[in-house]
Amino acid sequence: MNLDFSEEQKALKDHVRRFLSDRCPPAAVRAVLEGPQPFDRDLYAGLAELGVLGTAIPQEYGGTGLGPLDLCVVAEELGRALAPVPVSSSIYLAAEFLLQAGSEAQKKAWLPKLASGAAIGTFAFVEGQGRMTPDKVRAAVTDGKLSGLKSPVPDGDVADVAIVAARSRSGRDAGGISLYLVKLDGPGVTREALQTIDPTRSQAKVSFDGAPAELLGGEGDGWHIATQVMDRAAILMAFEQVGGSDRALEMARDYAVERMAFGRPIGSFQAIKHMVADMYVAATLARSNCFYAAWALSSGAAELPVAAATARVSATTAFQQCAKNNIQVHGGMGFTWAFDCHLFYRRSNALALALGSLSTWESLLIERMSARNTGEAA
Amino acid sequence: MDFEDTPQEAAFRTRARAWIEANAPKHLAPELKRASFGSSAVTSEDPLKAAKAWQKKKAEGGWACLHWPKEYGGAGCTPIERVIWNQEEGIYGALTGPFIIGQGMCGPTVMAWAAEEHKRRLLPPLASGEEIWCQLFSEPAGGSDLAGLRTRAVPADDGSGDWIVNGQKIWTSGAQHSDWGLLITRTDPDVPKHKGLTMFFLSMKTPGVEVRPIKQANGQSGFNEVYFTDVRIPDSQRLGPVGKGWEVSLTTLMNERLSIGAGMSTFFPELFRMCLETEVEGRPAVDDPAVRSKLAQFAVRQSGLRYTGMRAITALSKGETPGPENSIGKLVAGATMQELATFALDLQGQAGVVWDSTSPQEGRFQALLMRSPATRIEGGSDEILRNIIGERVLGLPGDIRVDKDVAFKDIPTSGRAKKGGKA
């Protein structure tokens, strides 16, 4: 038994951290928050050049072919730095859909571009409020033309291509859902950036009106493939959340050491100390659950669906707790625009909803454990 | 990153499994499976005898105190092999209860501080379960504030070099069965509290030692009060230098958190099983969204503890020393089992008040509800553990201490007003 990353993976993590501390300081995150750019193009190009985007993409498709564990350590660093780039949409989701279900021609056409950053991909899934269930998928494809409305689509305003979940036959069941590759700069597509709680990762409303759509994977397999890919993406997202949790915890700790009140550092008060200790506990449990999920991801274990939901629930809970209490430890200063606390608060709450909200993943976890008819999996 | 056994680990597992299969007390299996937290696992025979019999058998087979050196009754195994053994021992591990404190805390302290001849005398029978140890630390006036303890050891006035001990200890688990005790005393009240302590070990049969069981809030009596009246201890039974008892105690306390927290179950699998079997409005409880949300949060805490433990073992096997971060285990497990028990009774509805053999899982959750408050206090309260995480893991500043640099005898206490104070 060895529940740890390898020395090479730790070296990669350090390397990415150094790169991001140089190229993605809080000022870079703020530039996207406050400015007109939907994401940091220079940073994204730099990550592509570093080979980070192609970490888990095989060499034959333009990646570096390292693997999912390496992508996990990269994700943690992206989360820690709050990197304002569309990696989750393009790499955790679009590239993963192509790898899991794409034809050889589709992989050859798109994976090298996603790995080099020449193109950005995303997954267009959500329609309306609440947990996404098969009956909510109304977008439909007839004779190779897609019509419908997807919103919010992560990075939908900047993506070149989307994997779209749509009906290949009428009805409300999962079996009528297929996946399609759709070029977003082609005909029949209009999109509009949305205002959100976290502008450092953009979201868009994407309308399709007879847009050319190319089947990805088997007809009727869309829901099944999407579930598998979202499980894999959830693990990577959980690593981003763990990275964010750790940084928010460090900020709170540092402030509690520096800030004096009543003639003493506020970290010497147990009300503050215990709050910070609880942040550490949540972040540590989340990290351990993520290690377990990383193992499942890399080994293709049968536990992957349970492990993914476990990591996701744990990491969402931890990041939300760390980000909100980081503001609390900072007091009034934590609620100013000038302090960085709100950047973490925004991201923690946005990531909590990406790929399905906390209550959705809580439910998925228990559904999956019930299906295995055991509480032992946890 | 893997959960696979190496060839050597697999061979160890096979040997352990075969030995357990051939030697375990299988007639006790049904009641061990039903056992709940805070009650004796075995009721059909004397639980202490059953525990000693299994431990002796393990010792004879070379499976006792696996991680201890062979010369002290152990097997010189790696941390991973110890984990494998625990996995294979399974329900029979519940029989090791009476030895946890001795083997987990007192043993390592003796190993670190005692003279070689004492180690060779004391450790093998501790490993084999022939002798049981208790830890005589907490006092009525010093629990979380352990260094505030008042049990006094003074040099005998006959020039023998012996020490004479008077005072009272409390919350001593298993003192009624113990052969030996690890005892921390105050030898100098004129210096600040941490500096005037000295550690000893003594036979619990020494004249002047009196053990009185405490009836606990859950009706059981696992803890005791221990009174010392003019108890004479030879200086050769001192562990560490005079005045360094606090440093010696830290060896014990860190091992305590390791052995209490490591691999603690929060009873999640049992709760999950109950939720598969219990109905809410005509459907299994696991189908209810509110139940799912609660269960999911318990599930991720249980698995988080499990994999935090595995990360600690991985670090240990790479030669790293376990540190204060291990405080997380008991902190999370204690609070979780209390919340979990409360939730289990809630799902049972008004019938949850009933605690008898007709209750789901024979009243396991009622027993857990009634025992779990102690878990949040024993071996370092939740609050002390948060201080340890805050100060020793995260580096936050300590609280301002009014008793720092004050001679112990001048520290105000509940029964003793500050000298010259308004009281």
Chai-1 contact restraints between the chains, C-beta under 6 A:
chainA,res_idxA,chainB,res_idxB,connection_type,confidence,min_distance_angstrom,max_distance_angstrom,comment,restraint_id
A,M1,B,F3,contact,1.0,0.0,6.0,A-B,restraint_1
A,N2,B,D2,contact,1.0,0.0,6.0,A-B,restraint_2
A,N2,B,T314,contact,1.0,0.0,6.0,A-B,restraint_3
A,L3,B,M310,contact,1.0,0.0,6.0,A-B,restraint_4
A,L3,B,R311,contact,1.0,0.0,6.0,A-B,restraint_5
A,L3,B,T314,contact,1.0,0.0,6.0,A-B,restraint_6
A,D4,B,T314,contact,1.0,0.0,6.0,A-B,restraint_7
A,R253,B,L394,contact,1.0,0.0,6.0,A-B,restraint_8
A,A256,B,L396,contact,1.0,0.0,6.0,A-B,restraint_9
A,P265,B,P397,contact,1.0,0.0,6.0,A-B,restraint_10
A,G267,B,L396,contact,1.0,0.0,6.0,A-B,restraint_11
A,G267,B,P397,contact,1.0,0.0,6.0,A-B,restraint_12
A,S268,B,P397,contact,1.0,0.0,6.0,A-B,restraint_13
A,S268,B,D399,contact,1.0,0.0,6.0,A-B,restraint_14
A,K273,B,G390,contact,1.0,0.0,6.0,A-B,restraint_15
A,K273,B,L396,contact,1.0,0.0,6.0,A-B,restraint_16
A,H274,B,R386,contact,1.0,0.0,6.0,A-B,restraint_17
A,V276,B,G390,contact,1.0,0.0,6.0,A-B,restraint_18
A,A277,B,R386,contact,1.0,0.0,6.0,A-B,restraint_19
A,A277,B,I389,contact,1.0,0.0,6.0,A-B,restraint_20
A,A277,B,G390,contact,1.0,0.0,6.0,A-B,restraint_21
A,Y280,B,I389,contact,1.0,0.0,6.0,A-B,restraint_22
A,V281,B,I328,contact,1.0,0.0,6.0,A-B,restraint_23
A,T284,B,I328,contact,1.0,0.0,6.0,A-B,restraint_24
A,L285,B,G304,contact,1.0,0.0,6.0,A-B,restraint_25
A,S288,B,G304,contact,1.0,0.0,6.0,A-B,restraint_26
A,S288,B,Y307,contact,1.0,0.0,6.0,A-B,restraint_27
A,S288,B,T308,contact,1.0,0.0,6.0,A-B,restraint_28
A,S288,B,R311,contact,1.0,0.0,6.0,A-B,restraint_29
A,N289,B,V300,contact,1.0,0.0,6.0,A-B,restraint_30
A,N289,B,S303,contact,1.0,0.0,6.0,A-B,restraint_31
A,N289,B,G304,contact,1.0,0.0,6.0,A-B,restraint_32
A,F291,B,Y307,contact,1.0,0.0,6.0,A-B,restraint_33
A,Y292,B,Y307,contact,1.0,0.0,6.0,A-B,restraint_34
A,W295,B,M1,contact,1.0,0.0,6.0,A-B,restraint_35
A,T310,B,V300,contact,1.0,0.0,6.0,A-B,restraint_36
A,T310,B,S303,contact,1.0,0.0,6.0,A-B,restraint_37
A,V313,B,A296,contact,1.0,0.0,6.0,A-B,restraint_38
A,V313,B,V300,contact,1.0,0.0,6.0,A-B,restraint_39
A,S314,B,V300,contact,1.0,0.0,6.0,A-B,restraint_40
A,S314,B,G304,contact,1.0,0.0,6.0,A-B,restraint_41
A,E362,B,R292,contact,1.0,0.0,6.0,A-B,restraint_42
A,E362,B,S293,contact,1.0,0.0,6.0,A-B,restraint_43
A,E362,B,A296,contact,1.0,0.0,6.0,A-B,restraint_44
A,S363,B,R292,contact,1.0,0.0,6.0,A-B,restraint_45
A,L365,B,A296,contact,1.0,0.0,6.0,A-B,restraint_46
A,I366,B,V286,contact,1.0,0.0,6.0,A-B,restraint_47
A,I366,B,R292,contact,1.0,0.0,6.0,A-B,restraint_48
A,I366,B,L295,contact,1.0,0.0,6.0,A-B,restraint_49
A,I366,B,A296,contact,1.0,0.0,6.0,A-B,restraint_50
A,S370,B,V286,contact,1.0,0.0,6.0,A-B,restraint_51
A,G375,B,F268,contact,1.0,0.0,6.0,A-B,restraint_52
A,G375,B,P269,contact,1.0,0.0,6.0,A-B,restraint_53
A,G375,B,F272,contact,1.0,0.0,6.0,A-B,restraint_54
A,E376,B,P269,contact,1.0,0.0,6.0,A-B,restraint_55
A,A378,B,A299,contact,1.0,0.0,6.0,A-B,restraint_56
A,A378,B,Q302,contact,1.0,0.0,6.0,A-B,restraint_57
A,A378,B,S303,contact,1.0,0.0,6.0,A-B,restraint_58
